[in-house]
Amino acid sequence: MEQFKKLNNIVGILIGIFATIVYALTMESSASFWDCGEFISSAQKMQVVHPPGAPLFLMIGRMFTLLPDFLNKPEYISVSVNFMSALSSGLAMMFLFWITTYMARKILYRNDVNYTKTGTFLMIGAGVIAGLTGTFLDTVWFSAVEAEVYSLSLLFTAVVFWSICKWETIANEPYADRWLLFIAFLMGCSIFVHWLNMLTIPAIGLTYYFKRYDPPKLSGIIITLILSLVFLLFILNVVITGIVGTMAKIEIAMVNSFGLPFNSGLIFSILVLLALIAGGLFFTKKSNRPVVFNLILAFIFLLVGFSTIATVPIRSNAGTSIDMNSPRDLVSLASYLNREQYGSRPLATGYYYTDKPTGVNYTGYRYQKNPTKGKYDIVGKKFDYEYKGSKSKLFPRIHSSDHASLYERWLGLRKGQKPSGVDNIKFFIMYQINHMYIRYFMWNFVGRQTDQQGTVDMKFGNWISGAPSFLENPRAPDQANLPDHFANHPYRNTFYYLPFLLGLLGLVFQFMNDKRRFFIMMMLFLMTGVALTVYGNSPPIEPRERDYIFAASFWAFSVWVGLGMIALYSFISKFLKDTPGVGASFVLCLIVPILMGAKGWHEHDRSDRYTALAFASNYLNSCAENAIIFTQGDNDTYPLWYAQEVENVRTDVHVVNLSLLGVDWYINQKRNKVNDADPVPMTLTKEAIYGSNRDMVVFNENTQIAPAGKHISLQNIMKFIGDDKNQRTTVSGNDKMSYFPTKTFSLPVDKQKVLANGTVAPEDADLVVDKMEWTMPKRTLLKNDLMILDIIAANNWERPIYFAVSVDDRSYMGLQKYFQLEGLAYRLVPIENKAKNRNSPFFGRVNTNIMGKNLMEKFKFGNMDKEGVYLNTDITRMASNFRSNYMHLAESYLEEGKKDKAIEVMDKCISGIPNHNNPFNLFTYRMPLIYYQAGANEKANEVAEIIVNNLVQEVDYYENMNSSAHKKAFKGASEQYKQVIGVIIDAANRAGETEFSNKMAEKLKVVL
């Protein structure tokens, strides 16, 4: 046994080292997209991330950034935080090994006795197979190479589950329950990495019950699971949000009702909590209630881990650049933890998307600290929608009124058709269980079609196995006759069901031989998978694929994959016993992780990739000095934060995120200087946008104030809206609302100023208008819309103002005709563009001097041109904006008669984003057309042939599908591709390339 323990420890550590090396070799060389830029920036400077926060993750991340910080190597800060994820995932594989060997030991040996050589090799082999399989899981690997919370969260889950296994081993020894207290501490800590760790509680409860109550009873199991769920809800609703929420209410009462100073309620609440804990410990100790005593101790350890939340208000009060929600006091901290800005989704009861709200029920007030008055002001009301005439439904899965058309498509309903209860359950099974969990599960253990997001038409994002095509239908489109860029797509992985079947074998084997631990493992697997799906209640589309939240579930299934080796040996041993049989079983099972690792390496290898930083730099370098740029989504904001906060790129540019500009805390942060960027000018005061003030401003025509047909100065409009005297009573009669009396706005232009400060180039002086005039396209302005206009009015042409090209055009406020494209951003200029916008999605004019300098001298590609660097769908989608920028610039040069310049621009575009890493497609058809117009026919033919070949292969694939449903789904794409091919052929003909055009036409004819 001692020999086994020694070998078990050594091999477990080696698995951890191996997994860490795999992740370190493949981790991103800089920041990644989505939340990673926010997390790296916040870890490096200890800032405040989006609710509910991750302060422990940031504190640990800060430790990893100390060395590059000390060496003054900011470019390595992202690598250091990425490595934290790699190390966390590697350690999670180490614990996966130990958990698997523990489960194997309990199958092979009921009691700890002297293990045979065969048994030892079986247990170690099972652990190795599980550890290596877990290492190469698609979902785990994805998070392990970037600075996100999910790897560290998985490590906490692994350590917690390993700890309950350790407790079970020594449960009858003195002081064994210290492991339970350790688990409580870990859970408290993990809350502020990610809440997913809480889902291990039912599995822990079952472990405790099976150990303490022998033989187990069905009633006992049911009671244990109920108590476990109660405890889970206790942590979620009492510990995480309830304690701080209650303290906040006491704070408001003591300050507002009793006139006490701020933080009186906090101090009082802490004293009461400490008194209750001390009293509980004293009473249970005196009355000899060890179980209750230990529960109180566990609660204390839970709170000790939870205490990391204190860093959030501490750092918020320090005025950090990133200060999401600005939780500077107990009241705002309670709102932060409750994630109030995100709203909620129904769980047990609620309404369908077709049920229309008829009113609201006010449930409370929103408060905000007012240091001047020494009290908490009421700044808004909390409410729930009221549905008179509609009955509340049980288990509402089709709840989001914003996604009516998608629900109808998923369910096959006619437009406006009311869904039934059967439809509700159908959506739950078909979409939430199958599409949002089983599909992800199969990606990891069977295979994956591409990394493109799966949608209702099931074109992409499916799981595939590598089996003959007819076995994949109708789940996935035909897998025969695939276009080259589909067949050779790096994320096209097929495992031929081998990992899944081996795991299924291990699952059945454990059930047959150790039912107790089978149910424990199954509970862990289901709670971190299916139960999470139920709790999340996803609408019919998410911003991106959400498989990363199920990492622990797939990690748990890897235990069964490991146990599958023992199951296989039980069969092989009939023919080949002892060490040779173990060796044969191990080698056969080793095929599984080798297959997963070999097929998954390329798409998970992000080494030498710098695209997020490159994109961020290009956004910032599209702007003139001391500019203000409006951004919108995560991927055009968080990378910019990283570039500025960590790598000091263009810190003079003030980034204004429109998704956050609708709340007063963010608006007021923009009034301050950020790094080297000056404050954002505004005319509306803090009081005017305080709390819910002017959350919505409506159009209410008033010709006495604003005569019809007359354009009113934007400054006067903002002054009118900002004056409380001009508010009108709402329909309900209980509140007042600001309004704007006209939709025809104007903005005066000081011609000398805009020429002097570079807003307008000297050669464009004659194009400057005396005043900008436009019509507001919206009848309702939300607060973020209002603030866009206010910033423009207050700026009065002092500083450059830009809109990122990725911003939704509904946020342009009707100003598109005054846009000037200078890169990845539009500059607001007092020059009216009267030309037709030919090439959507771009608007406005092009200043070829500025844009040419930006694109040809400043823009970076982040190794998108380097052979072997994998570009995922997010990158290729955003790279389309790059290509469109270059094509737009080249076309502008052609209009100016500068053909040589146009050719140079296209050469730069193609060399920077070549076909081999990002295949030319429908959206690149303008490339050869530009070359033809510029007289570079040879280059045009070269690019045209690549595009036509790519599109012809897709047309051939779509036109010859076996499934009529899929053929119909792809018909629109096929027709569009044929039209584009025709446009390219016509362009070649007009350029005199008859032989080439005939050749391309023949290629299309063959597939048709």
Helices and strands as residue ranges (DSSP letters): H 2-26, H 36-45, H 55-70, G 74-76, H 77-108, H 117-135, H 138-144, H 150-169, H 178-190, G 195-200, H 201-212, H 218-234, I 235-240, H 242-252, I 253-257, H 264-286, H 290-306, G 307-310, H 311-317, H 330-337, G 340-342, E 349-350, E 359-370, E 375-386, E 393-394, G 401-403, H 404-411, H 421-427, I 428-438, H 439-445, E 447-448, H 469-472, H 484-487, E 493-494, H 498-513, H 515-527, H 530-536, G 547-550, H 551-572, H 578-604, H 611-621, E 628-631, G 634-636, H 638-645, E 654-657, H 664-669, E 696-699, E 712-713, H 714-722, G 724-726, E 728-729, E 736-737, E 739-740, E 744-748, H 751-756, G 762-767, E 771-775, E 780-782, H 783-795, E 801-804, G 809-811, G 816-818, E 819-821, E 825-828, E 845-846, H 848-853, I 854-858, H 873-895, H 899-912, G 922-924, H 926-934, H 937-959, H 964-969, H 971-990, H 994-1007
